[in-house]
Amino acid sequence: MLQTPDNTINLAPKESQAIRSVRSRQSYAAMAGLHGPRLATYATQINPLDITIVLGHDPRSERRRFLNDQKLVELYSYMQRKTTASRRDAIKNYIEDRLFPNSDLVGGFPAISIAVQYPIEFEEIDPAFQGVVNMSIDTGVHNKRVALDGLGRITGALALVDLALGGELLPDQAQELQKALEQISIPCVFYSPRPGQAPLTQEEIGQLFHDFNFKVTPVSAKDAIALDKSDPYIRATYFLAQNVENIRRFGMDTKAASLGSKSKAIVVQPVLLRFIRAALEGERVAEGARNISISDGVLTRSNAQQILGSLSEFLDTFADEMGEEWYQRESVHLSSAGWQALGVIYHDIAFTKNDVDRIAFARALAKRINWKRDAAIWSALVTEKTNRNGETVLSFLGAGASTRRDIVKILRREMGLKVADDETVAA
């Protein structure tokens, strides 16, 4: 049931104004509403196995060459960002880990959005529940349906559909996967003309596509990290904050991108995350984009306790050996570059050269290195600057990445680690 501006009730017409040949339909229970003077919306759930049926095409970038509608291809290619293989795999794994029936962690997606060219027909379910309807989408080829938002989610879901139906799995595995897919649904909002309105034009669909994909203010990196409890590396920051005594004593700041002068914490969450990623994945990840998901990383749910336990022990040993110097804010090890360099060094001894005694190395790292910024070993990296309070302080000369690389080189040299062909080996 929909209400018009004069508060009269218009039921869905039994026939469209323009008579069309309807070969097939897809029906769902939905919550209907008016969305401005031109559009109506229908909020519902669709099964992953129904996505291509509802759309009438496969919107994935690698499948667009099979589309007959060139205008649709141009719309997707011009406006919509390509879903990378790593993002597709991360979403596919998220669905399996968090949405399947046997998942032990809560998970959820924002709704995908689909534009429908012609008005969606509907019937009210019960007059007592205004807006609750049975909607019916004409899935004929003349009625364009376009994925406005959520192509990454669609791509990840369709990757699982391909796996279930593509013949790559053993029959019992394929049947089990298909059964799991049948038990989940993806939130979806359909946007179509109000009943009685003219069909959406190509230009109107293109405008909606533009608005959905470009008129968006992204969440800041620090807020995204603080809110995301699904990424195993972000979950690891909470584990270390609770299990490393020398972090727990001072705290991890989840609200800031860097430590302010009034902060009592020892580290901010984004910096601890970069330390963990460098420690477990090495320089390859430290050099890459710092906020992307790692779909094929070392850390998994089954080994997290063991791997993070060893890393926690290393950090506590290092901090205990440093004593009061551990929490001196201006020390090199507590800078963002310093934390990341420590992570790279840990990866050297724990993964590249895994027969090193990590505890003995942690003690030696604390004793042998002078971590104060005015120490001679850091002289090429720092310079005197005057801060806003008129005080003279020592600051790093280079940007974060170059400073991290320089610190890593110094630590490897001082600790007797050699680098050959980009691989670290014990001297």
C-alpha positions as CSV (number, residue, x, y, z in Angstrom):
1,M,0.0,0.0,0.0
2,L,1.3,3.4,-0.9
3,Q,0.1,6.9,0.2
4,T,0.0,9.8,-2.3
5,P,0.7,13.4,-1.3
6,D,-3.0,14.0,-0.6
7,N,-3.0,11.0,1.8
8,T,-5.3,8.9,-0.4
9,I,-4.5,5.3,-0.9
10,N,-3.5,3.9,-4.3
11,L,-3.4,0.2,-4.7
12,A,-1.1,-1.2,-7.3
13,P,-2.8,-1.4,-10.7
14,K,-3.8,-4.8,-11.9
15,E,-2.5,-4.0,-15.3
16,S,0.3,-1.6,-16.4
17,Q,-0.7,1.5,-18.3
18,A,1.2,0.3,-21.3
19,I,0.3,-3.3,-22.2
20,R,3.5,-5.3,-22.5
21,S,4.2,-9.0,-23.1
22,V,5.2,-10.4,-19.7
23,R,7.1,-13.7,-20.1
24,S,8.2,-14.1,-16.5
25,R,8.0,-12.5,-13.0
26,Q,9.9,-12.6,-9.8
27,S,7.8,-12.0,-6.6
28,Y,8.8,-11.0,-3.1
29,A,7.2,-9.8,0.1
30,A,8.4,-6.2,0.7
31,M,8.1,-3.0,2.6
32,A,6.9,-0.4,0.1
33,G,7.4,3.4,0.4
34,L,7.5,6.6,-1.6
35,H,10.9,8.1,-2.3
36,G,10.5,11.5,-3.7
37,P,7.9,12.6,-6.4
38,R,9.2,10.1,-9.0
39,L,10.3,6.9,-7.2
40,A,8.9,4.2,-5.0
41,T,11.1,1.8,-3.0
42,Y,10.6,-1.8,-2.1
43,A,12.8,-3.2,0.7
44,T,13.1,-7.0,0.7
45,Q,15.6,-9.9,0.7
46,I,16.8,-12.0,-2.2
47,N,18.6,-15.3,-2.3
48,P,22.1,-15.3,-4.0
49,L,20.8,-18.0,-6.4
50,D,18.2,-15.4,-7.7
51,I,20.5,-12.5,-8.3
52,T,21.1,-13.0,-12.0
53,I,17.4,-13.9,-12.5
54,V,16.3,-10.6,-10.9
55,L,18.8,-8.5,-12.8
56,G,18.4,-10.4,-16.1
57,H,22.2,-10.3,-16.5
58,D,25.5,-11.0,-14.7
59,P,26.9,-7.6,-13.7
60,R,30.4,-8.8,-12.9
61,S,33.2,-7.0,-14.8
62,E,34.5,-10.2,-16.4
63,R,31.1,-11.2,-17.6
64,R,30.1,-7.8,-19.2
65,R,31.4,-8.8,-22.6
66,F,28.4,-11.2,-22.9
67,L,25.8,-8.4,-22.4
68,N,23.9,-7.5,-25.5
69,D,22.9,-4.0,-24.2
70,Q,25.9,-1.8,-24.9
71,K,24.4,1.1,-22.9
72,L,24.3,-1.1,-19.9
73,V,27.9,-2.1,-20.4
74,E,28.9,1.5,-20.7
75,L,27.0,2.4,-17.5
76,Y,28.7,-0.3,-15.4
77,S,32.1,0.2,-17.0
78,Y,32.1,4.0,-16.7
79,M,30.5,4.5,-13.3
80,Q,31.1,1.4,-11.2
81,R,34.5,0.5,-9.8
82,K,35.9,-2.9,-10.8
83,T,35.8,-5.5,-8.0
84,T,39.3,-6.8,-7.6
85,A,40.0,-10.5,-7.1
86,S,41.1,-9.9,-3.5
87,R,37.9,-8.0,-2.7
88,R,35.8,-10.7,-4.3
89,D,37.5,-13.4,-2.4
90,A,37.3,-11.5,0.9
91,I,33.5,-11.0,0.4
92,K,33.1,-14.7,-0.6
93,N,35.0,-15.8,2.5
94,Y,33.0,-13.4,4.7
95,I,29.7,-14.9,3.5
96,E,30.9,-18.4,4.2
97,D,32.4,-17.5,7.6
98,R,29.7,-15.1,8.9
99,L,26.4,-15.8,7.1
100,F,26.3,-19.5,6.6
101,P,24.2,-21.6,9.1
102,N,27.1,-23.0,11.0
103,S,28.8,-19.6,11.6
104,D,29.6,-18.8,15.2
105,L,30.1,-15.0,14.6
106,V,27.4,-12.5,13.7
107,G,27.7,-11.0,10.2
108,G,25.7,-8.7,7.9
109,F,25.7,-6.7,4.7
110,P,24.2,-3.3,3.8
111,A,21.4,-3.7,1.3
112,I,22.3,-3.9,-2.4
113,S,20.3,-1.4,-4.5
114,I,18.6,-2.2,-7.9
115,A,16.9,0.2,-10.3
116,V,13.9,-1.2,-12.2
117,Q,12.8,0.7,-15.3
118,Y,9.1,0.1,-15.2
119,P,6.8,0.5,-12.2
120,I,6.8,-2.6,-9.9
121,E,3.3,-4.0,-9.4
122,F,2.2,-5.0,-6.0
123,E,-0.7,-6.1,-3.8
124,E,-1.2,-5.3,-0.2
125,I,-0.9,-8.3,2.2
126,D,-3.1,-7.0,5.0
127,P,-4.8,-3.6,5.3
128,A,-3.8,-3.5,9.0
129,F,-0.1,-3.4,8.0
130,Q,0.3,-0.4,5.7
131,G,3.2,-0.7,3.2
132,V,3.6,-4.4,3.6
133,V,3.1,-5.8,0.1
134,N,3.7,-8.7,-2.3
135,M,5.7,-7.1,-5.1
136,S,6.1,-8.5,-8.6
137,I,9.0,-7.6,-10.9
138,D,8.6,-8.0,-14.6
139,T,11.8,-9.8,-15.7
140,G,11.3,-9.4,-19.4
141,V,14.2,-8.2,-21.5
142,H,12.4,-4.9,-22.2
143,N,12.4,-3.9,-18.5
144,K,15.9,-2.9,-17.6
145,R,17.2,-3.7,-14.1
146,V,20.6,-2.2,-13.0
147,A,22.6,-2.8,-9.9
148,L,23.0,0.7,-8.5
149,D,25.1,-0.2,-5.4
150,G,26.6,-3.3,-4.0
151,L,28.4,-4.8,-7.0
152,G,31.2,-6.1,-4.7
153,R,28.7,-7.9,-2.5
154,I,26.9,-9.3,-5.6
155,T,30.3,-10.4,-7.1
156,G,31.2,-12.3,-3.8
157,A,27.8,-14.0,-3.6
158,L,27.9,-15.0,-7.3
159,A,31.4,-16.5,-6.8
160,L,29.8,-18.9,-4.3
161,V,27.0,-19.6,-6.7
162,D,29.5,-20.4,-9.4
163,L,31.4,-22.7,-7.1
164,A,28.1,-24.6,-6.1
165,L,26.9,-25.0,-9.6
166,G,30.0,-25.0,-11.7
167,G,31.1,-28.7,-11.3
168,E,34.4,-28.0,-9.6
169,L,33.4,-29.5,-6.3
170,L,32.6,-33.1,-5.5
171,P,28.8,-33.8,-5.7
172,D,28.3,-34.0,-1.9
173,Q,30.3,-30.8,-1.4
174,A,28.4,-28.9,-4.1
175,Q,25.1,-30.1,-2.6
176,E,26.2,-28.9,0.8
177,L,27.2,-25.5,-0.5
178,Q,24.0,-25.1,-2.5
179,K,22.0,-26.0,0.6
180,A,23.8,-23.3,2.6
181,L,23.2,-20.7,-0.1
182,E,19.5,-21.5,-0.1
183,Q,19.3,-20.7,3.6
184,I,20.7,-17.2,3.4
185,S,19.4,-14.0,1.8
186,I,20.8,-10.6,0.9
187,P,19.0,-7.3,1.9
188,C,17.9,-5.5,-1.3
189,V,16.1,-2.3,-2.0
190,F,14.4,-1.8,-5.4
191,Y,13.9,1.6,-6.9
192,S,11.2,2.0,-9.5
193,P,8.8,4.6,-10.8
194,R,5.7,5.2,-8.6
195,P,2.6,3.4,-9.9
196,G,1.2,5.2,-12.8
197,Q,4.5,7.0,-13.6
198,A,6.4,6.8,-16.9
199,P,9.3,4.3,-17.1
200,L,12.7,5.5,-16.0
201,T,14.8,6.8,-18.9
202,Q,18.4,5.7,-19.6
203,E,19.4,9.2,-18.4
204,E,17.5,8.8,-15.1
205,I,19.0,5.4,-14.4
206,G,22.4,6.9,-15.2
207,Q,21.8,9.7,-12.7
208,L,20.8,7.4,-10.0
209,F,23.9,5.3,-10.7
210,H,26.1,8.4,-10.4
211,D,24.4,9.5,-7.2
212,F,24.8,6.1,-5.5
213,N,28.5,5.8,-6.5
214,F,29.9,9.3,-6.2
215,K,27.8,11.3,-3.8
216,V,29.2,9.3,-0.8
217,T,31.4,10.5,2.1
218,P,33.6,7.6,3.1
219,V,34.1,6.7,6.8
220,S,37.6,7.7,7.9
221,A,40.2,4.9,8.1
222,K,40.5,5.0,11.9
223,D,36.7,4.8,12.4
224,A,36.4,2.0,9.8
225,I,39.1,0.0,11.7
226,A,37.5,0.6,15.1
227,L,34.1,-0.5,13.9
228,D,35.2,-3.6,11.9
229,K,35.3,-6.7,14.1
230,S,35.3,-9.1,11.2
231,D,38.8,-8.6,9.7
232,P,41.1,-11.1,11.6
233,Y,43.9,-8.5,11.7
234,I,41.7,-5.9,13.2
235,R,40.4,-8.4,15.7
236,A,44.1,-9.1,16.5
237,T,44.6,-5.5,17.7
238,Y,42.0,-6.1,20.4
239,F,43.7,-9.4,21.3
240,L,47.1,-7.7,21.7
241,A,45.5,-4.8,23.6
242,Q,44.1,-7.3,26.1
243,N,46.9,-9.9,26.2
244,V,50.1,-7.8,26.0
245,E,50.5,-6.6,29.6
246,N,52.6,-3.6,28.6
247,I,49.9,-2.5,26.2
248,R,47.0,-3.2,28.5
249,R,48.6,-1.2,31.3
250,F,48.5,2.0,29.2
251,G,45.7,1.1,26.7
252,M,45.1,1.2,23.0
253,D,43.3,4.3,21.6
254,T,40.6,3.3,19.1
255,K,39.3,6.9,18.5
256,A,42.4,8.7,17.2
257,A,44.7,8.3,14.2
258,S,47.8,9.4,16.3
259,L,48.5,9.9,19.9
260,G,47.8,13.4,21.2
261,S,49.7,15.2,23.9
262,K,47.0,14.4,26.4
263,S,46.5,10.7,25.5
264,K,47.5,8.2,28.1
265,A,47.5,5.3,25.7
266,I,50.7,3.6,24.5
267,V,49.5,3.1,20.8
268,V,46.6,4.0,18.6
269,Q,44.7,1.1,16.9
270,P,45.6,2.0,13.2
271,V,49.3,1.9,14.2
272,L,49.0,-1.4,16.1
273,L,47.2,-2.8,13.1
274,R,50.1,-1.9,10.8
275,F,52.5,-3.5,13.3
276,I,50.5,-6.8,13.3
277,R,50.2,-6.9,9.5
278,A,54.0,-6.2,9.1
279,A,54.8,-8.8,11.8
280,L,52.7,-11.6,10.2
281,E,52.9,-10.8,6.5
282,G,56.3,-9.0,6.2
283,E,57.4,-6.1,4.0
284,R,55.2,-7.0,1.1
285,V,52.1,-6.0,3.1
286,A,53.9,-3.1,4.9
287,E,54.7,-1.6,1.5
288,G,51.2,-2.1,0.2
289,A,47.9,-0.3,0.8
290,R,47.5,-0.4,4.5
291,N,43.7,-0.6,4.7
292,I,42.9,-3.4,2.2
293,S,41.8,-6.7,3.4
294,I,44.2,-9.7,3.3
295,S,42.3,-12.6,1.9
296,D,45.2,-15.1,1.8
297,G,47.1,-14.0,4.9
298,V,48.8,-16.1,7.6
299,L,46.2,-15.4,10.3
300,T,43.1,-17.6,10.4
301,R,40.5,-18.3,13.1
302,S,42.1,-21.7,13.8
303,N,45.7,-20.5,14.3
304,A,45.0,-17.0,15.7
305,Q,45.5,-18.1,19.4
306,Q,48.9,-19.6,18.8
307,I,50.3,-17.0,16.4
308,L,49.1,-14.0,18.4
309,G,50.2,-15.7,21.6
310,S,53.8,-15.8,20.3
311,L,53.6,-12.2,19.1
312,S,52.3,-11.1,22.5
313,E,55.1,-12.9,24.3
314,F,57.7,-11.2,22.1
315,L,56.2,-7.8,22.8
316,D,56.0,-8.3,26.5
317,T,59.5,-9.6,26.7
318,F,60.8,-6.7,24.7
319,A,58.9,-4.2,26.8
320,D,59.9,-5.8,30.1
321,E,63.6,-5.7,29.1
322,M,63.3,-2.0,28.2
323,G,61.8,-1.1,31.6
324,E,60.7,2.5,31.9
325,E,62.1,3.4,28.5
326,W,59.2,1.3,27.0
327,Y,56.6,4.0,27.6
328,Q,58.7,7.1,26.8
329,R,56.6,8.7,24.1
330,E,59.5,10.2,22.0
331,S,61.4,6.9,21.7
332,V,61.8,5.5,18.2
333,H,60.0,2.3,18.9
334,L,56.7,4.1,19.7
335,S,56.6,6.1,16.5
336,S,54.4,4.8,13.7
337,A,57.4,4.0,11.6
338,G,59.1,2.3,14.7
339,W,56.1,0.0,15.4
340,Q,56.1,-1.0,11.7
341,A,59.8,-1.6,11.7
342,L,59.5,-3.8,14.8
343,G,56.8,-5.8,12.9
344,V,59.1,-6.4,9.9
345,I,61.9,-7.5,12.2
346,Y,59.6,-9.9,14.0
347,H,58.6,-11.3,10.6
348,D,62.3,-11.8,9.8
349,I,62.9,-14.0,12.8
350,A,59.5,-15.7,13.1
351,F,58.8,-16.5,9.5
352,T,61.8,-16.0,7.2
353,K,64.4,-17.4,9.6
354,N,62.1,-19.4,11.9
355,D,64.8,-21.1,14.0
356,V,65.7,-18.0,15.9
357,D,65.0,-17.9,19.6
358,R,62.3,-15.2,19.7
359,I,62.5,-14.5,23.4
360,A,66.3,-14.2,23.4
361,F,66.1,-12.0,20.4
362,A,63.5,-9.7,22.0
363,R,65.7,-9.2,25.0
364,A,68.7,-8.5,22.8
365,L,66.7,-6.1,20.7
366,A,65.8,-4.1,23.8
367,K,69.3,-4.1,25.3
368,R,71.5,-3.6,22.2
369,I,69.5,-0.8,20.6
370,N,69.4,2.7,22.0
371,W,65.8,3.7,21.2
372,K,66.1,7.4,22.1
373,R,65.8,9.7,19.2
374,D,69.0,11.5,20.0
375,A,71.0,8.2,19.9
376,A,73.9,8.2,17.3
377,I,72.4,5.4,15.3
378,W,69.3,7.5,14.4
379,S,71.2,10.7,13.6
380,A,70.7,10.4,9.8
381,L,66.9,10.1,10.3
382,V,66.1,12.9,12.6
383,T,66.3,16.7,12.7
384,E,65.5,19.4,15.2
385,K,62.2,21.2,14.8
386,T,60.3,23.8,16.7
387,N,56.8,22.7,17.7
388,R,53.7,25.0,18.1
389,N,54.6,25.5,21.8
390,G,58.0,26.9,20.8
391,E,59.9,23.8,22.1
392,T,62.7,22.2,20.2
393,V,62.0,18.6,19.4
394,L,63.5,15.8,17.3
395,S,61.4,14.8,14.3
396,F,62.0,12.3,11.5
397,L,63.3,13.8,8.3
398,G,61.5,11.5,5.8
399,A,57.9,10.3,5.3
400,G,56.6,7.4,7.2
401,A,57.4,4.7,4.6
402,S,61.0,5.9,4.0
403,T,61.6,6.2,7.7
404,R,60.3,2.7,8.3
405,R,62.6,1.3,5.6
406,D,65.6,3.2,7.2
407,I,64.8,1.9,10.7
408,V,64.5,-1.6,9.4
409,K,67.9,-1.4,7.7
410,I,69.5,-0.1,10.9
411,L,67.9,-2.7,13.1
412,R,69.0,-5.5,10.7
413,R,72.5,-4.2,10.7
414,E,72.7,-3.8,14.4
415,M,71.1,-7.1,15.2
416,G,73.2,-9.1,12.6
417,L,70.6,-9.7,10.1
418,K,71.5,-9.7,6.4
419,V,69.3,-8.9,3.4
420,A,70.0,-10.7,0.1
421,D,67.6,-10.7,-2.8
422,D,64.9,-9.1,-0.6
423,E,65.1,-12.1,1.8
424,T,66.3,-11.8,5.3
425,V,68.6,-14.5,6.7
426,A,70.5,-14.7,10.0
427,A,74.1,-13.5,9.7
